[in-house]
Amino acid sequence: MELRVNERVRSVKDGDPGRSLLSVLRDELDLTGTKYGCGEGQCGACTVLLDGLPTRSCLTTLKAAAGKKITTIEGLERNGELHPLQQAFIDADAMQCGYCTAGMIVSGAGLLAKNPDPTTPEILHAMQGNVCRCGTYPKIVNAVRLAARSLKRGSHAA
């Protein structure tokens, strides 16, 4: 089986259609930025973009991902340059333990790709499925705002 991950076609040795996308990304494709959290789709740590939509990879089967464009946290950078949201998380000090960071950034990138100038309620709505155990939600919202401003200036092709 083949998957299109981060703009590359990748071969999957164990093509069991019921296998989780998360396990393939981490265990077979060595893309460990996507984290295992709860395993039930409730925490958002495993979020990837599937055809541009934030998707819980722990619940997504290979069958459901086949033929779709998959973007992980690793796929957001371009030519060695961090995605504006990755940089904004650093600038806004929006991470503490790191448990939620990849999923938060991927969810936020999905939001900014479809809505480049979200309001605070829109940011909160888009991020509501992602849990931050450290409670840095205000900094996360600020990071999304910073990234939106950066994207407006055209510093990165999302």
Summary of the structure (lengths in Angstrom):
residues: 158
radius of gyration: 14.9
end to end distance: 27.6
largest distance: 43.9
contacts: 512
relative contact order: 0.16
helix: 39%
strand: 15%
